[in-house]
């Protein structure tokens, strides 16, 4: 009940007097945009974690007027629109995060309409404040599902005359559902925008029904490269607008690259892509290009812990193995490594990069005896593959690595207790091939020198 009481507070500020203008900026970036383009998933930022982003988009002819129900492009009001969006977010609890979006247009081209004069100027957009409340999340074998509610308020800080803002406060409430199975993520957004009716010549826009469907998956795991595609739109609920003008619909596609670095404690993501207008509704451009950067920092409190321990303290070479001093934890029934275990993976990567004598390392995955033999074998292989991938991302040559899953076949403790099962769920690093080079002293003899000898052992 507490979750519902909190997010309803976001909808208390609503709507005052009617005016005559329309907002041509339909590229509404989520405040925690990192994994998708315009759609949101059910994930929230970890408690006290934070993120910030900078996004650009250029839209060609995003606002036009013409005959209602026209099936062709009409007279443009905004020829082109270049927008920049700054975002910031923070996790307030394990189930809620909040943030804001600050849009700004350094350049837009307007055509004369009524009293609006042709111009090419900059303008601020409508500032938005949002929250995300994760209501439900569940994992079933290889599938992870989630549901969240996203209330938002935008304030009329944009320019009505330049078509970069609404004339009143608007409120939005969206429901988010996503499912992640076998590395394929499908997400659906649906909701309403509450606003006063606004008019521009033959266009009349009031309350809106919002909808969107998206898909994403990794395409090059060694480089953490993902593809994304979304169809996003809305339809006005007032009766005065025909379908051609009152239902903007846009298809967006792009790629996302995730960067990891020993010097950067958080995660940096870069997005790049384009879009096409599928209908001729207000705010739908003929085409759009966009790019953005988002940085997600570590939760406050964990940054100090990570810096206080050097990577080499988390792993060391022992008896033909790299032994980790902390376990590598995974999401339940999944191969995703938990955030707190990435420092352990980094420690193993640092050893491999600093010690070139280790020619080949096998990443071995093990599970407890819950679930079937086949399922455990598959899960352990996927987890070993994921650890290997993360080592490659952190700069280890792929030719030095291999991975193998053993499932439940090699327990180190009894599976009759939870403590024993926890010990059996483990990742081990076995050195398969090593080259040692030992220096031999140069002994001087009468008239001759012994050359240094090199001893190689495998």
C-alpha positions in Angstrom: 0.0 0.0 0.0 2.9 2.4 0.8 4.2 2.1 -2.8 0.8 3.1 -4.3 0.4 6.1 -1.8 3.8 7.5 -2.8 3.5 7.4 -6.5 0.0 8.9 -6.5 1.6 12.1 -5.1 3.2 12.6 -8.5 -0.3 13.2 -10.0 -1.5 15.9 -7.7 -0.3 18.8 -9.9 -2.6 19.0 -12.9 -3.8 21.4 -15.5 -5.1 24.9 -15.7 -6.3 27.2 -18.5 -6.5 26.3 -22.2 -4.2 27.9 -24.8 -3.4 27.5 -28.4 -0.2 25.8 -29.2 1.4 22.3 -29.5 4.7 20.8 -28.3 6.7 19.5 -31.3 9.2 17.6 -29.0 7.9 14.0 -28.9 11.4 12.5 -28.1 10.7 12.1 -24.4 13.8 10.4 -22.9 13.2 8.4 -19.7 15.1 9.8 -16.7 17.1 6.6 -16.2 17.6 6.0 -19.9 20.4 3.5 -20.3 19.1 0.1 -21.6 16.5 1.4 -24.2 15.6 4.4 -26.3 12.2 5.9 -25.3 10.6 3.0 -23.6 11.3 2.0 -20.0 11.8 -1.4 -18.4 10.8 -2.4 -14.8 14.3 -2.2 -13.4 15.1 0.5 -10.9 18.4 1.9 -9.8 19.9 0.2 -6.8 19.5 1.9 -3.4 21.6 5.1 -3.4 23.0 4.4 -6.9 22.8 7.3 -9.3 22.9 8.0 -13.0 23.3 11.0 -15.3 23.0 11.3 -19.1 23.4 13.6 -22.1 21.3 12.9 -25.2 21.0 14.6 -28.7 18.3 14.2 -31.3 17.6 15.9 -34.6 14.0 15.7 -36.1 13.0 16.6 -39.6 9.5 18.3 -39.9 8.2 17.2 -36.5 5.1 19.4 -36.6 2.9 20.2 -39.6 -0.7 21.2 -40.4 -3.0 20.3 -43.2 -6.3 18.6 -43.9 -7.5 16.4 -41.1 -7.3 12.7 -42.2 -4.8 13.6 -44.9 -2.6 10.6 -45.9 0.3 12.7 -47.1 2.7 15.2 -45.6 1.2 18.6 -45.1 2.6 22.1 -44.5 5.4 22.0 -42.0 5.2 24.4 -39.0 8.6 23.3 -37.5 11.0 22.5 -40.4 13.6 20.8 -38.1 14.2 20.6 -34.4 17.5 19.9 -32.7 17.1 19.0 -29.0 19.5 18.2 -26.1 18.4 16.4 -23.0 20.2 16.2 -19.7 19.0 13.5 -17.3 19.7 12.6 -13.7 18.4 9.9 -11.4 18.9 8.3 -8.0 17.7 5.1 -6.3 15.7 6.0 -3.1 15.0 2.3 -2.2 15.3 -1.1 -3.6 12.0 -0.7 -5.4 11.9 3.0 -6.3 14.0 5.6 -8.1 13.3 9.2 -9.1 14.8 11.6 -11.6 14.4 14.6 -13.9 14.8 15.5 -17.6 16.0 18.9 -18.7 15.4 19.5 -22.5 17.0 22.3 -24.5 16.9 23.2 -28.1 19.9 25.2 -29.4 18.3 25.4 -32.9 14.9 25.1 -34.5 13.5 26.4 -37.8 9.9 27.7 -37.7 7.5 28.6 -40.6 5.0 31.5 -40.3 1.7 30.3 -38.9 -0.8 33.0 -37.8 1.1 35.4 -35.6 4.1 33.1 -35.3 7.1 34.5 -37.3 9.7 32.5 -39.1 12.7 32.2 -36.8 15.8 30.2 -36.0 16.4 30.4 -32.3 17.2 28.4 -29.1 14.6 27.4 -26.6 14.2 25.5 -23.3 11.9 22.5 -23.3 9.5 21.4 -20.6 11.3 20.1 -17.5 10.0 16.7 -16.3 10.2 15.0 -12.9 9.5 11.2 -12.8 9.5 8.3 -10.5 9.6 4.5 -11.1 8.1 2.1 -8.7 8.8 -1.6 -9.2 5.7 -3.4 -8.1 6.6 -6.9 -9.0 9.6 -9.0 -10.2 9.9 -12.7 -10.6 12.4 -15.2 -12.0 11.3 -18.6 -13.4 14.2 -20.7 -14.8 15.6 -18.8 -17.7 12.9 -16.0 -17.7 12.8 -12.9 -15.7 9.7 -10.7 -15.6 8.8 -7.4 -14.0 6.1 -4.8 -13.7 6.5 -1.1 -12.7 4.5 2.1 -12.6 6.0 5.4 -13.8 4.2 8.6 -12.7 5.6 11.9 -14.1 5.0 15.6 -14.1 6.2 18.1 -16.7 6.3 21.9 -16.1 5.6 24.5 -18.8 9.2 25.8 -19.0 9.3 25.5 -22.7 8.3 28.1 -25.3 4.7 28.0 -26.6 5.6 30.3 -29.4 8.4 28.1 -30.6 6.5 24.9 -30.1 9.0 23.4 -27.6 6.6 23.1 -24.6 3.1 22.8 -23.4 1.2 25.7 -21.9 0.3 24.0 -18.7 1.5 21.4 -16.2 0.9 17.9 -17.6 0.8 14.6 -15.7 1.6 11.1 -17.0 1.1 7.6 -15.6 2.5 4.6 -17.4 2.5 0.9 -16.7 5.6 -1.0 -17.7 6.0 -4.8 -18.2 9.1 -6.6 -19.5 10.2 -10.2 -19.9 13.8 -11.3 -20.4 14.3 -14.8 -21.7 17.4 -16.3 -23.3 19.0 -12.9 -23.5 16.0 -11.5 -25.5 14.2 -8.6 -23.7 10.6 -7.7 -24.7 9.0 -4.7 -23.1 5.6 -3.0 -23.3 4.6 0.5 -22.1 1.1 1.7 -21.8 -0.5 4.8 -20.0 -2.1 8.1 -20.2 -1.1 11.8 -20.4 -3.4 14.2 -18.6 -3.4 17.6 -20.1 -5.6 20.6 -21.1 -6.8 20.5 -24.7 -4.6 22.6 -27.0 -5.2 23.7 -30.6 -3.2 24.8 -33.6 -5.3 25.5 -36.6 -7.0 22.2 -37.5 -5.2 20.2 -34.8 -6.8 19.7 -31.4 -5.0 17.6 -28.8 -6.2 16.8 -25.3 -5.9 13.7 -23.0 -3.7 11.1 -24.7 -3.4 7.3 -24.6 0.3 6.3 -24.7 1.6 2.9 -26.0 4.9 1.3 -27.0 6.5 -2.1 -27.8 10.2 -2.8 -27.8 12.9 -5.5 -28.2 16.6 -5.7 -27.3 19.3 -8.3 -27.2 23.1 -8.6 -27.2 24.6 -9.1 -30.6 28.4 -9.1 -29.8 28.8 -10.1 -26.2 32.6 -9.9 -26.1 32.2 -6.1 -26.8 28.9 -5.7 -24.8 27.1 -4.5 -27.9 23.3 -4.6 -28.1 20.6 -3.8 -30.6 17.3 -2.1 -29.8 14.1 -1.5 -31.7 10.9 0.2 -30.6 7.6 1.4 -31.9 6.2 4.3 -29.8 3.1 6.3 -30.3 0.0 7.9 -28.7 -3.5 8.8 -29.7 -5.6 11.8 -28.6 -8.8 10.9 -26.8 -10.7 14.1 -27.7 -13.1 13.7 -30.6 -12.1 16.7 -32.7 -8.9 15.3 -34.4 -8.8 12.8 -37.2 -6.6 9.7 -37.0 -3.9 11.0 -39.4 -3.1 14.1 -37.3 -4.0 12.8 -33.9 -2.1 9.5 -33.7 1.7 10.1 -33.9 3.6 6.8 -34.4 7.3 6.4 -34.7 9.7 3.4 -35.3 13.1 3.7 -33.6 16.2 1.5 -33.9 19.7 1.7 -32.6 22.7 0.1 -31.0 24.0 0.3 -27.4 27.6 -0.1 -26.4 28.5 -0.7 -22.7 32.0 0.4 -21.7 34.0 -1.1 -18.7 37.2 0.2 -17.4 39.4 -0.4 -14.3 39.5 3.4 -13.9 35.8 3.9 -14.0 33.9 2.4 -11.0 30.5 2.6 -12.7 29.0 1.8 -16.1 29.1 4.0 -19.2 26.6 3.4 -22.0 26.5 4.9 -25.5 23.4 4.9 -27.8 23.2 5.6 -31.5 20.3 5.2 -33.9 17.6 6.6 -36.1 13.8 6.7 -36.5 11.1 7.0 -39.1 7.7 8.5 -38.8 5.0 5.8 -39.5 2.1 8.3 -39.4 1.7 12.0 -39.9 0.6 12.9 -36.4 1.8 16.0 -34.6 5.3 15.5 -33.2 6.1 12.7 -35.7 9.1 13.6 -37.9 9.8 12.3 -41.4 13.0 10.9 -39.9 15.1 11.3 -36.8 18.7 10.6 -35.7 19.8 10.4 -32.1 22.8 9.7 -29.8 23.4 9.7 -26.1 25.7 8.9 -23.2 24.6 7.6 -19.8 26.8 7.0 -16.8 25.5 4.9 -13.9 27.6 5.3 -10.7 28.0 3.0 -7.8 25.7 3.3 -4.8 27.0 5.7 -2.2 28.9 3.7 0.4 30.1 1.0 -2.0 32.6 3.3 -3.7 34.6 3.6 -0.6 34.6 -0.2 -0.1 35.8 -0.8 -3.6 38.6 1.6 -3.4 39.7 0.4 0.0 40.5 -3.1 -1.3 43.0 -3.4 -4.1 42.1 -5.9 -6.9 44.9 -8.2 -6.1 43.4 -8.6 -2.6 40.4 -10.3 -4.1 42.2 -13.0 -6.0 45.6 -14.7 -6.0 47.5 -17.6 -7.8 47.7 -20.8 -5.8 48.6 -24.3 -6.8 47.7 -24.1 -10.5 44.6 -22.0 -9.9 43.5 -18.5 -9.5 41.7 -18.5 -6.2 39.1 -15.8 -5.4 38.7 -14.6 -1.9 35.1 -13.8 -2.4 32.5 -15.8 -4.3 31.1 -14.6 -7.7 27.4 -14.2 -7.2 24.8 -14.5 -10.0 21.2 -13.6 -10.3 18.9 -16.4 -9.2 18.6 -19.0 -12.0 20.4 -16.7 -14.4 23.9 -16.1 -15.8 23.9 -12.4 -15.0 26.7 -11.5 -12.5 25.6 -9.4 -9.6 27.1 -5.9 -9.3 29.0 -6.6 -6.1 30.9 -9.5 -7.8 32.3 -7.5 -10.7 35.2 -6.4 -8.6 36.2 -10.1 -8.2 36.1 -10.6 -11.9 38.2 -7.5 -12.3 40.7 -8.9 -9.9 41.1 -12.1 -12.0 41.4 -10.0 -15.1 44.2 -7.9 -13.5 46.1 -11.1 -12.6 45.9 -12.4 -16.2 46.9 -9.1 -17.7 49.9 -8.6 -15.4 51.1 -12.3 -15.6 51.6 -13.2 -19.2 53.1 -16.5 -18.2 49.6 -17.9 -17.7 48.9 -19.0 -21.3 45.5 -20.6 -20.8 42.8 -20.4 -18.1 39.7 -22.5 -17.8 36.6 -20.9 -16.2 34.6 -23.7 -14.5 31.0 -23.3 -13.4 29.3 -25.5 -10.7 25.8 -25.6 -9.2 24.0 -27.3 -6.4 21.7 -30.3 -6.9 18.4 -28.4 -7.1 16.6 -28.7 -10.5 17.4 -31.4 -13.0 20.9 -32.5 -14.1 20.3 -31.1 -17.6 19.2 -27.7 -16.3 22.1 -27.4 -13.9 24.6 -28.4 -16.6 23.2 -25.7 -18.9 23.1 -23.1 -16.2 26.7 -23.8 -15.1 27.9 -23.5 -18.7 26.1 -20.2 -19.2 27.6 -18.8 -16.0 31.1 -19.9 -17.0 30.6 -18.3 -20.4 29.4 -15.1 -18.8 32.5 -14.9 -16.6 34.7 -15.6 -19.6 32.9 -12.8 -21.5 33.4 -10.3 -18.7 37.1 -11.2 -18.5 37.4 -10.5 -22.3 35.5 -7.2 -21.8 38.1 -6.2 -19.2 41.0 -6.7 -21.7 42.0 -10.4 -21.4 42.8 -12.0 -24.8 40.1 -14.5 -25.7 42.7 -17.0 -26.9 43.9 -17.4 -23.3 40.4 -18.4 -22.0 38.0 -21.3 -22.3 34.9 -22.2 -20.2 33.2 -25.3 -19.0 30.1 -26.1 -17.0 30.0 -29.1 -14.7 26.5 -28.7 -13.2 26.1 -30.5 -10.0 28.6 -33.3 -10.8 31.5 -32.0 -8.6 30.1 -31.0 -5.2 32.6 -29.8 -2.5 30.0 -30.0 0.3 26.7 -31.7 1.2 23.7 -30.6 -0.7 21.5 -31.4 2.3 22.0 -28.0 3.9 21.7 -24.5 2.6 25.3 -23.7 3.6 26.6 -26.7 1.7 24.5 -25.8 -1.4 26.0 -22.3 -1.2 29.5 -23.8 -1.3 28.6 -25.9 -4.3 27.4 -22.9 -6.3 30.8 -21.6 -7.3 33.1 -20.5 -10.1 36.7 -21.8 -10.3 39.6 -20.7 -12.4 42.0 -23.5 -13.3 45.3 -22.7 -15.0 45.7 -25.2 -17.9 49.0 -23.9 -19.4 51.7 -21.9 -17.7 55.2 -20.9 -18.8 57.8 -20.0 -16.2 61.1 -18.3 -17.1 63.8 -18.5 -14.5 67.0 -16.5 -14.6 70.3 -18.4 -14.4 73.4 -16.7 -13.2 76.1 -16.1 -15.8 79.2 -17.9 -14.7 82.6 -16.7 -16.0 85.1 -19.4 -16.9 88.5 -19.0 -18.4 88.0 -17.6 -21.9 84.3 -18.5 -22.1 80.9 -17.6 -20.8 77.9 -19.9 -20.1 74.8 -18.6 -21.8 71.7 -18.1 -19.7 69.4 -21.1 -19.7 65.7 -20.9 -20.0 63.6 -23.6 -18.4 60.1 -24.1 -19.7 57.5 -26.2 -18.0 53.9 -26.8 -18.9 
